[in-house]
Amino acid sequence: MKLPHIDLKELKRLKEENFKERLKFIDWYTNWLKKSSNKTWSSQQKKIIN
């Protein structure tokens, strides 16, 4: 059985890209929370939880 070749440089690049995307989303979401009323974001959270 032959193991697949894993390109560690590519894996590292994808990991960094993923991290940047998550930070960008967190930044976007916190800005949205600050701009939105409590009623708006709490109703959306309720949809996720239920």
N, CA, C and O atoms as a GROMACS GRO file, in nm:
protein
  200
    1MET      N    1   0.084  -0.119   0.000
    1MET     CA    2   0.000   0.000   0.000
    1MET      C    3   0.089   0.125   0.000
    1MET      O    4   0.177   0.140   0.084
    2LYS      N    5   0.063   0.211  -0.094
    2LYS     CA    6   0.143   0.333  -0.107
    2LYS      C    7   0.069   0.451  -0.044
    2LYS      O    8  -0.050   0.471  -0.068
    3LEU      N    9   0.138   0.526   0.036
    3LEU     CA   10   0.079   0.644   0.100
    3LEU      C   11   0.075   0.761   0.002
    3LEU      O   12   0.163   0.774  -0.084
    4PRO      N   13  -0.027   0.845   0.014
    4PRO     CA   14  -0.034   0.961  -0.077
    4PRO      C   15   0.076   1.062  -0.047
    4PRO      O   16   0.119   1.077   0.067
    5HIS      N   17   0.119   1.130  -0.150
    5HIS     CA   18   0.219   1.235  -0.134
    5HIS      C   19   0.150   1.361  -0.081
    5HIS      O   20   0.050   1.405  -0.137
    6ILE      N   21   0.205   1.417   0.024
    6ILE     CA   22   0.147   1.537   0.083
    6ILE      C   23   0.249   1.650   0.067
    6ILE      O   24   0.362   1.641   0.114
    7ASP      N   25   0.206   1.754   0.000
    7ASP     CA   26   0.291   1.872  -0.021
    7ASP      C   27   0.277   1.961   0.102
    7ASP      O   28   0.175   2.029   0.120
    8LEU      N   29   0.378   1.961   0.186
    8LEU     CA   30   0.370   2.035   0.312
    8LEU      C   31   0.365   2.186   0.290
    8LEU      O   32   0.301   2.258   0.367
    9LYS      N   33   0.431   2.235   0.187
    9LYS     CA   34   0.426   2.379   0.158
    9LYS      C   35   0.284   2.420   0.118
    9LYS      O   36   0.234   2.524   0.160
   10GLU      N   37   0.222   2.337   0.036
   10GLU     CA   38   0.084   2.366  -0.007
   10GLU      C   39  -0.010   2.358   0.113
   10GLU      O   40  -0.100   2.442   0.126
   11LEU      N   41   0.009   2.261   0.198
   11LEU     CA   42  -0.073   2.246   0.317
   11LEU      C   43  -0.059   2.368   0.409
   11LEU      O   44  -0.158   2.417   0.463
   12LYS      N   45   0.062   2.415   0.425
   12LYS     CA   46   0.086   2.533   0.507
   12LYS      C   47   0.019   2.657   0.446
   12LYS      O   48  -0.040   2.738   0.517
   13ARG      N   49   0.028   2.670   0.314
   13ARG     CA   50  -0.034   2.783   0.245
   13ARG      C   51  -0.186   2.780   0.262
   13ARG      O   52  -0.248   2.884   0.286
   14LEU      N   53  -0.245   2.662   0.249
   14LEU     CA   54  -0.390   2.649   0.266
   14LEU      C   55  -0.432   2.680   0.410
   14LEU      O   56  -0.537   2.740   0.433
   15LYS      N   57  -0.352   2.638   0.503
   15LYS     CA   58  -0.382   2.664   0.644
   15LYS      C   59  -0.379   2.815   0.671
   15LYS      O   60  -0.467   2.868   0.739
   16GLU      N   61  -0.279   2.884   0.619
   16GLU     CA   62  -0.269   3.029   0.637
   16GLU      C   63  -0.386   3.102   0.570
   16GLU      O   64  -0.442   3.196   0.624
   17GLU      N   65  -0.421   3.056   0.451
   17GLU     CA   66  -0.532   3.116   0.379
   17GLU      C   67  -0.663   3.097   0.455
   17GLU      O   68  -0.744   3.190   0.466
   18ASN      N   69  -0.684   2.979   0.507
   18ASN     CA   70  -0.803   2.949   0.586
   18ASN      C   71  -0.809   3.039   0.709
   18ASN      O   72  -0.914   3.093   0.743
   19PHE      N   73  -0.697   3.054   0.776
   19PHE     CA   74  -0.690   3.138   0.895
   19PHE      C   75  -0.726   3.283   0.862
   19PHE      O   76  -0.801   3.347   0.936
   20LYS      N   77  -0.673   3.334   0.751
   20LYS     CA   78  -0.704   3.472   0.710
   20LYS      C   79  -0.852   3.488   0.677
   20LYS      O   80  -0.913   3.589   0.711
   21GLU      N   81  -0.909   3.388   0.611
   21GLU     CA   82  -1.051   3.394   0.579
   21GLU      C   83  -1.137   3.393   0.704
   21GLU      O   84  -1.236   3.465   0.712
   22ARG      N   85  -1.099   3.314   0.802
   22ARG     CA   86  -1.176   3.312   0.928
   22ARG      C   87  -1.166   3.445   1.000
   22ARG      O   88  -1.266   3.493   1.053
   23LEU      N   89  -1.047   3.505   1.003
   23LEU     CA   90  -1.033   3.636   1.066
   23LEU      C   91  -1.116   3.742   0.993
   23LEU      O   92  -1.177   3.829   1.056
   24LYS      N   93  -1.117   3.734   0.862
   24LYS     CA   94  -1.196   3.828   0.783
   24LYS      C   95  -1.346   3.812   0.814
   24LYS      O   96  -1.417   3.911   0.829
   25PHE      N   97  -1.391   3.688   0.824
   25PHE     CA   98  -1.531   3.664   0.857
   25PHE      C   99  -1.564   3.715   0.998
   25PHE      O  100  -1.668   3.777   1.018
   26ILE      N  101  -1.477   3.689   1.094
   26ILE     CA  102  -1.500   3.736   1.231
   26ILE      C  103  -1.510   3.888   1.234
   26ILE      O  104  -1.596   3.944   1.302
   27ASP      N  105  -1.423   3.953   1.162
   27ASP     CA  106  -1.426   4.099   1.154
   27ASP      C  107  -1.558   4.147   1.092
   27ASP      O  108  -1.621   4.239   1.144
   28TRP      N  109  -1.598   4.084   0.981
   28TRP     CA  110  -1.724   4.120   0.917
   28TRP      C  111  -1.842   4.099   1.012
   28TRP      O  112  -1.930   4.184   1.024
   29TYR      N  113  -1.843   3.985   1.079
   29TYR     CA  114  -1.955   3.952   1.167
   29TYR      C  115  -1.963   4.046   1.288
   29TYR      O  116  -2.072   4.087   1.326
   30THR      N  117  -1.850   4.081   1.347
   30THR     CA  118  -1.854   4.173   1.461
   30THR      C  119  -1.902   4.311   1.416
   30THR      O  120  -1.975   4.378   1.490
   31ASN      N  121  -1.862   4.354   1.298
   31ASN     CA  122  -1.912   4.482   1.246
   31ASN      C  123  -2.062   4.476   1.224
   31ASN      O  124  -2.134   4.572   1.253
   32TRP      N  125  -2.109   4.365   1.171
   32TRP     CA  126  -2.253   4.348   1.150
   32TRP      C  127  -2.327   4.352   1.284
   32TRP      O  128  -2.432   4.415   1.294
   33LEU      N  129  -2.273   4.285   1.384
   33LEU     CA  130  -2.336   4.285   1.517
   33LEU      C  131  -2.345   4.426   1.574
   33LEU      O  132  -2.446   4.464   1.633
   34LYS      N  133  -2.240   4.504   1.556
   34LYS     CA  134  -2.239   4.640   1.608
   34LYS      C  135  -2.343   4.728   1.539
   34LYS      O  136  -2.402   4.816   1.601
   35LYS      N  137  -2.365   4.703   1.409
   35LYS     CA  138  -2.459   4.785   1.332
   35LYS      C  139  -2.605   4.740   1.349
   35LYS      O  140  -2.697   4.820   1.331
   36SER      N  141  -2.625   4.615   1.384
   36SER     CA  142  -2.760   4.559   1.389
   36SER      C  143  -2.823   4.579   1.526
   36SER      O  144  -2.755   4.588   1.628
   37SER      N  145  -2.953   4.586   1.525
   37SER     CA  146  -3.025   4.597   1.651
   37SER      C  147  -3.022   4.462   1.724
   37SER      O  148  -3.001   4.358   1.662
   38ASN      N  149  -3.042   4.466   1.853
   38ASN     CA  150  -3.045   4.342   1.931
   38ASN      C  151  -3.154   4.247   1.882
   38ASN      O  152  -3.135   4.126   1.878
   39LYS      N  153  -3.266   4.303   1.847
   39LYS     CA  154  -3.378   4.220   1.800
   39LYS      C  155  -3.341   4.145   1.671
   39LYS      O  156  -3.374   4.028   1.656
   40THR      N  157  -3.272   4.213   1.580
   40THR     CA  158  -3.235   4.151   1.453
   40THR      C  159  -3.139   4.034   1.474
   40THR      O  160  -3.165   3.923   1.429
   41TRP      N  161  -3.027   4.060   1.543
   41TRP     CA  162  -2.929   3.952   1.555
   41TRP      C  163  -2.975   3.843   1.650
   41TRP      O  164  -2.940   3.726   1.630
   42SER      N  165  -3.053   3.877   1.752
   42SER     CA  166  -3.101   3.772   1.843
   42SER      C  167  -3.201   3.680   1.774
   42SER      O  168  -3.204   3.560   1.803
   43SER      N  169  -3.282   3.733   1.683
   43SER     CA  170  -3.376   3.647   1.610
   43SER      C  171  -3.300   3.553   1.516
   43SER      O  172  -3.341   3.439   1.498
   44GLN      N  173  -3.191   3.600   1.459
   44GLN     CA  174  -3.110   3.512   1.373
   44GLN      C  175  -3.040   3.404   1.455
   44GLN      O  176  -3.030   3.290   1.412
   45GLN      N  177  -2.992   3.440   1.572
   45GLN     CA  178  -2.930   3.340   1.659
   45GLN      C  179  -3.032   3.235   1.703
   45GLN      O  180  -3.000   3.116   1.715
   46LYS      N  181  -3.152   3.280   1.727
   46LYS     CA  182  -3.258   3.187   1.766
   46LYS      C  183  -3.283   3.084   1.657
   46LYS      O  184  -3.304   2.967   1.686
   47LYS      N  185  -3.282   3.129   1.530
   47LYS     CA  186  -3.300   3.036   1.418
   47LYS      C  187  -3.190   2.931   1.414
   47LYS      O  188  -3.216   2.814   1.383
   48ILE      N  189  -3.070   2.970   1.445
   48ILE     CA  190  -2.957   2.875   1.444
   48ILE      C  191  -2.971   2.775   1.557
   48ILE      O  192  -2.950   2.655   1.538
   49ILE      N  193  -3.006   2.823   1.674
   49ILE     CA  194  -3.015   2.736   1.792
   49ILE      C  195  -3.132   2.640   1.781
   49ILE      O  196  -3.119   2.523   1.816
   50ASN      N  197  -3.245   2.688   1.733
   50ASN     CA  198  -3.364   2.603   1.723
   50ASN      C  199  -3.360   2.536   1.592
   50ASN      O  200  -3.450   2.458   1.559
   0.00000   0.00000   0.00000
